[in-house]
C-alpha cells in the first residue's frame, strides 16, 4: 500500500494520531479486515509495535477487534470515526475548561498573582513594553488589555478596524459598560460601518474622524498602537507596540480629548 506522506501528515494533524497509528489505520481501511501481522507488513510498521498501535486505535474508536483466531481487526467507517473524534475532542475541551474554572477558587491563582505583582514591582517602567506581530496576536493582547480597564477605553481605528473590533469586542465592551467604563471610538464612518455603529449604540460612543490612526488607550496608562496601514498589508504582517506608560498615554489622551470635541457625533 502506498499512501503519500502529505496525506498521512494531514491525518496526523486532524485526528491527533502518531505516524504508526495513521499507517496502520490507512492500511486497515484499504483492507477492511486484517490481522496485526498483515497490517505490519503492508503499513511498514514494526511487528512488535503493531499490537500496541492497534490497541491504541481501538481505544480511540478507529478500529474494532474481531473475536476468533487469529485475532483480526475491522476498520470503522471514516464518517463514524470523525463523529467519535469530534465527541472526544468536545468532551476533553469541556473537562479542561472545567479544570481551569475550578482553578479560580484555589490558592494557585493567588500565589501566581502574588508572584506577578512582586515581579512587576521590580520592573523598570520602560521595560513594560513589547512588540506584537500578527493581527490575531494583536487582537488577543488588545482584548486582554481592555478587559482590565477601570475607567476609560479610548480607540482610534480605521473603517475596517471599527468593523472588526465591533464584531469581536462587543461582549467585552458590554461587560466594561456594566462596570462603568467609558468607551469612545473614532474612525472614518461610511455606509459600510452603519450596521456596526447601530449595534454598538449604548455600548460605545462613536464619532467620525477621517484620520488614519490605529491606537487604543486604557485608563490613560496603557496603550497599544499599530504601526502599519491595515489596508495595505496582510493580517499576518500587522505589527503593534504595547507600552505601559502613564506619562505618554495620558498626554495622548489629552490630545484625543481636544480632537474629540470637534468630531461629528453619530446620529
C-alpha positions, 0 to 999 in steps of 0.5 A: 500500500502506498499512501503519500506522506502529505496525506498521512501528515494531514491525518496526523494533524486532524485526528491527533494520531502518531505516524504508526497509528495513521499507517496502520489505520490507512492500511486497515481501511484499504483492507477492511479486515486484517490481522496485526501481522498483515497490517505490519507488513503492508503499513511498514510498521514494526511487528512488535509495535503493531499490537500496541498501535492497534490497541491504541486505535481501538481505544480511540474508536478507529478500529474494532477487534474481531473475536476468533483466531487469529485475532483480526481487526475491522476498520470503522467507517471514516464518517463514524470515526470523525463523529467519535473524534469530534465527541472526544475532542468536545468532551476533553475541551469541556473537562479542561475548561472545567479544570481551569474554572475550578482553578479560580477558587484555589490558592494557585491563582493567588500565589501566581498573582502574588508572584506577578505583582512582586515581579512587576514591582521590580520592573523598570517602567520602560521595560513594560513594553513589547512588540506584537506581530500578527493581527490575531496576536494583536487582537488577543493582547488588545482584548486582554488589555481592555478587559482590565480597564477601570475607567476609560477605553479610548480607540482610534481605528480605521473603517475596517478596524471599527468593523472588526473590533465591533464584531469581536469586542462587543461582549467585552465592551458590554461587560466594561459598560456594566462596570462603568467604563467609558468607551469612545471610538473614532474612525472614518464612518461610511455606509459600510460601518452603519450596521456596526455603529447601530449595534454598538449604540449604548455600548460605545460612543462613536464619532467620525474622524477621517484620520488614519490612526490605529491606537487604543488607550486604557485608563490613560496608562496603557496603550497599544498602537499599530504601526502599519496601514491595515489596508495595505498589508496582510493580517499576518504582517500587522505589527503593534507596540504595547507600552505601559506608560502613564506619562505618554498615554495620558498626554495622548489622551489629552490630545484625543480629548481636544480632537474629540470635541470637534468630531461629528457625533453619530446620529 
